[in-house]
């Protein structure tokens, strides 16, 4: 545990500061707009604008990382976020805030892609669950600190936005000064959603529904608490308990996910979330401590969908596809997160505050149905975990098609002397005896014998 924390310390510290600003902002917006008498649907729309920015920013972030590298793309995006938050403090018009929040989403999705693809690139299958659990711990801790920090601003004025800008500016430092080697720039696979949906369909659907649940919580759980008679300080505790319990659940979930079937764990978590939220349907005026208990149980489960799904998906793609995969998974999460507050806010406006809980239960049950249907049949293409699938245009080297491990080598290469000479020249002119383009192909320079076979 200590080894992982120290190895990825700069990345974890960056997500901590980034999440601190996000948690403070979302809590501020929910309380401020509710205080001003703005409808729940408008609150949901403003939060959804941010997630809409995440959706349309995935392709931009993918290109920025591929062209300029992880660190430069992250620094530029963080600067844009800081400027937009400060601009929002200067223009107190909620219609204009919608535009600012979209721009923030476009920039911030690049930051998430940088951090997540970096972690995935430098973690292994047997520890990826733990690595991502600590990522979620730092993310959740930052959100908790941000939510609790709202107590320092009883007037809910624009000084809150200045504090958010400070936090987003500080998150530049650990990445700009990191001593950790960033992932090597390489030809990235195009961001083809259909390819990834075919490779990892279940994680993408789970993230879609998980985003719908998470964004509804951040935008409307404060409204739910307020309508149930909680004051501003109690709402702050109410939200923080949920996120804190989610934080505490991350490490055990990450540990278990590295040792047990992740699909089965997703099924347990989705059914558990529906069961945990169900008691609130039958209590019209729940007590404060009862609310804290239930929301704590929900927090233990609703924040596990993202790390479990990401770890599951990354088991089955090659390194060249990891940046694209991070973008597509964030895209699925962001689409759900964009729709979630709008749907939940509209339901609450028309059916009352309890519709928030019914909405969460419905999403969890749909997720459980999807996972249970996939449990017996979900067999990702393990070959694609080690090699770039040929259906994706990745500008391959001249001999990659001949070296496809799905091809009978004795028939397609040994019989072709020209192809053999190309392979020999490629390997002998490379500093590393194992060509980076030819995985697990060991060549003896004297007699050019095959020493191994492609990894399956």
N, C-alpha and C positions, 0 to 999 in steps of 0.2 A: 504493500500500500504506500509506504513512504517513498519507495523507489519510483513508483508511478507519479506521485505528486511532485517529486523533485524533477523528474524527467520532462514533464509537461507543465511546469510551474508557470512559465510566462503565458502560455495559452489559457490556463485556468484563471490566472489573475485578470487577463483581458476580458474573459466572459463574465467574471464577477463584476467588474466595473461597468461593463456594457449592460448587464441585467439590472444593476442597481438603478441606473438612470431610467430604464424601461419600467421597472416596478414603481418608481416614484411618479413617473409621468402618468401611467394608466390609472393609478389610485387617485391622483390629483384630478384627472379629467372626469372620472366617474363622480367624485364628490362635488367638484365645482359645478358641473352641468346639472346635477341633481339639485344642488343648492339654488341654482338659477331658475329652476322649474322647467328645464328642458326635458323632453320626453325620452323614455328609455330607448325608443327606436332611433332617435338622433344620437344618443350616446353610443349605441351599437354601430351606427353608421360611421361615426368619427373613428372608432377603433378599427372598424373594417377597412377604412381608407388606408391605414398602415399596412394591413395584411394584403390589400390589393396591390400596394407598392411592392411587397415581397413577391407577388405572383409575376408582375411584369418585369421585375428586376432580375429574375433568375438568369435569363439569357445574357443580360448585360454583365452581370457578375461573372458568368462563365467565360465570356470573352475577355474581360479585364484580367482575370487570373491567368488565363492562357497566354495573354500578350505581355503582361508586365510582371507577373509573378505574385506570390501570395502576399508578401510584405507590402509592396507598393500598392496593390489593390486595396488592402485593408486600410492603410494609412489614408489614402485618398477618400475612401468611403466614410471613414470616421470623421474626417474634416467636414464633409458635406452634411452629415447628421448634426454635428455641432452647430453649423451655420443655420440650418433649418429650425432647430429648437430656439435659437436666439431670435431668429426672425419671427417666430410665433409669439414670443414675448413682446415684440414691438407692434404686432398687428392683432389686437384682441377681437377678431371677427371670426366666428366659428366656420363660416363658409370658406374663408381663405385658409383656415386651419386644415380643411380637408385636402387642399392641394399640398400644403407643407407635409402633411402626414404621408401622402403618397410618395413624395420625394424621399422622405426618411426611410420608408419601406424599401424603395429601390436601392438605396445606399446600404442599408443595414443587412439586406439579404446577402450582399457580397461579403460582409464581415462574418456572417454565420457560415457561408460556404468556405471561406478561408480557414476558419478554426476547425470546422468539422472534417473537411477533406485533409487537412494537415494531421489531425488526430488519426483518421482512418489510414492514411498513408504510412504512418510510423508506428502503428500498433499491429498486433498479431491476432489471429483468430482466437487463440486461447486466453487472451486478456482484453479483447476489445470491449466486452461487456463491462469490465471493471473500469477501463479507461473512460468509456462514455458515461458510466455512472458517476464518476468524479466530475466530469463535465457538467452533468445535470445537477450535481450537488452545488457546484460553484454558481451555476445559473440560478438555481432556486434560492441559494443563500443571498445572492445579489438582489433578487426580487423581494425577499423578506426584508432585507435592510432598507430597500427603497420604500416599501410599504410602511415600515415603522418610522421612516424618516419624515413622513407626512405630519407627524405630531409636532415637528419643529416649525411648522407653517400653519398656525391656527387660522390665519386670515385667508388662506388659499388664494394668494395673489400671484402676480407674475414672477415673484422671487423664486417660486418653485421651479419654473422653467429655467431660470438661471442656474439653479443647482443641478438640474438634469443636464444642461449643457456642460457644466464642469465635469460631471461624471463621464459623459461621452468623450470629452476631450482627454481625460486622464487615461482612458482605455487605449489610447495611442501608444503610451509609453512602453508597456511591457512587450508589445510586438515590435516597435521600432528599435528597441535595445536588446532584443532577445539574442542569446548566444546559441540557440538551437538552430540547426541547419534546416532551412525550409525545403519543402519538396522540390525535386528537380523539375524544371520546365520541360515538358514533352508535348508531342502532338496529342491533343485531346480529342476524344471522340465527339462528334457533333451531339448537341443536346436534343436527341430524338426521344420524345416521351414514349412513343409506341414501343421502341426497343426495350426500354427499361420496364415498361408495364408488362411486357411479355416475360421478361427475366424475373422480376420480383413483384408480382401483382398484389400479393397479400400485404406486404409492408406499406405499399402505396395507399391502399384502401384504408388500412388502419390509421395511417397518418392523416388522411383526409378527415376521418371522423374524429381523431384525436385533436386535430387543429380546431374543429368545430366546437369541441368541448372546452378546450383550453382558452380560446379567445372569448367565448361566452363567459367563462369564469372571470377573466381579467376585466372585462367590460361591464358585466352585469351582476356579478356576485355582490359587489358593494351596494348596488341598488336593492338587491334582494334582502341584504342585511338591514338597510335603512328602512325599507317598507315593513320589516318585522320588528321595528321599534328600537334598533340599535343606534347609538349616537356615533359621532365621528371616531372617537377613540375605540369604541367597541367594534366598529366596522374594521378598523385597522388591525385589531387583534384577530378578528374573525378571518380576514384574508390571510394574515400572516401564519395563523395556525395551519391552514390548509397547505400553504406552500412549504412551511417548515416540516410538516409531516411527510410531504412529498420528498423533501430533501433527505430526511432520515431514512426513507425507504430505498433510496437510490443504490447505496452500496450493497445491501443484501440482495436486491434485485439483480444488480450487475454480477455479483458473485454467483448467484444461482443460474443466471442466463449463460454463463460460461461453462456450466456443467450439465444443464438439463435442456430439454427441448423448448426453444423460445416460442414456438407456436402454442404449445400447451400453456406456457406462462401468460401469453397474451389472452388466451381464452379465460383463464382463471381471473386475470385482472379486469377484463371487461365485464364478466358476470358479477364479480365482486363489487365493481363500481355501481352497477344497477341495484344490487342488493343493499349496499350501504346508503344510497340516496332514497330508497323506497320509504323509510319511516317518516321522512319529512312530508310526504304526500298526505299522511293521515293526521297531521298536527297543524291546525290553522294558526295557532299562536305558540310556537315552540319557545321554550325558555332559552336564555342566553347560553347557559352551559350545555344544554342539549344540542344547540346549534353548533357550538364549538366541537363537541364530540363527533357529531355526524360529519361536519366539514373536514375534520381531521382524518376520519376514515376515508372519505372521498379523496383527500389529498394524497394519501398513501398509494392510491391506485391510478388516479387520472394523470399523474406526471410520469408514469412508467411507460406509457405507450411509445413515446418518442425514442428513448434510448433502446428499448427492446426492438423496435422496428428497424432502426438504423443499423444496429448490430446484426440483425437477421439479414438485412439486404446486403450489407457489405461482405458477408461470407461468400457471396456468389458472383462477384465481379472482379475484374483484373484492375491493377493500379491505374492503367490508362483511362479507365472509366470512372474513377473514384470522384473526381471533381464534378463530372457530369451527373453522377449518381447523387452526390450531395445536393446539387441544384434541383434535380427532379424530386427528391424527397422533400426538400424545402418547398418546392412548388406545390406538391400534393398537400402538405401541411398548411400552406398559405391559402390555397383555394378553400379548404375547409374553414380556416380561420377567418377568411373574408366573409363567407356566408353565415357562419355561426352567430355572431352578434346581431346581424340583421334579422335572421329567422327567430332567434330567441327573444330579441327585443320586441318584435312584432307580436309574437305569442304572448308576451307579458302585457303589452298594451291592450290586447284584445281579451285575454283570458285571466288576467290577474298575475300577481307576483309568483304564485306557486307553479306557473308554467315553466319557470326556469328549471326547477327540479325535474318536471316531467320531460322536458327537452333533454336533459342530461341522461336520464334513464333510457329514453328512446335511442339516443346515439349509442349508448353502451350496448344495448341489446342488438342493434344492427351490427355493430362491430363483432360481438360474440358469434352471431350467425355466420358472418363472413369467415371468421377464423375457424369455426367448427367445420364448415364446409370444406375448407382448405386443409384441415388437419391430416386427413388420410391421403389426399391427392397431391399436396404441394411437394413437388420434387424439382427444385431449381436445377438448371443445367450446370452441373459441376464443371464441365469442360470450360464454360465461359467464365468460371471463377479464375482460371489460370491464363486464358488466352483471349485476346480481343475477338469477338465473334465476327465472322467475315461479312455479315449483313450490315455492319457499321462501317462507314467510310472513314478510315483513320489514316489514310495515306501510307500504306504499308511499304516496307522495304521490298526490293525486287524478288527476294526468295521467300518471303513470308508465306505466300500461298502454298509453295511446295513443302514448307515445313509445318503446315497445319497438322497438329497431333491427331486429328480425326481421320487423316489420310494414311493409307498403308505405305509406309516408307519404302519397303522393299520393292514395291511396284512403281511408285511415282518418282523416287529420287535416285535410287541405285541404278535404275535403267537409263537415267539421263545424265550423261557425262558432263554436259554443259552446266547443268544445275549443280552438280557436285563441285565443279571448279569454282562456281560463284560462291558456294558455301565455304569452300576452303579459303578463298581469298578474303572473304568477310571475316572469318575467325582468325586467320593468321595476321591480319592487319589491325587487329583490335588489341588494346592493352590488357584487357581482361580475357583469360582463356575461355570464359563462358560468355558468349555474345549476349548483350542485353536484349537483342531482338530475337534470339533463339533460346528460349527457356530450357534449362536442364539438358542441353546438348553439349556433351564433353567431347573434345576432339584432341587426339594425339597428333602433334605436329609432324612426327616422323612418318607414321604409316597411315594417318587419317582414318583410324578405326573408330567405330561407334563405341563409346564407353558407357553410355547410359541410354535411357529411354525417356520420352516425354512424361512429365508428371501428370497423373490423372487424378 
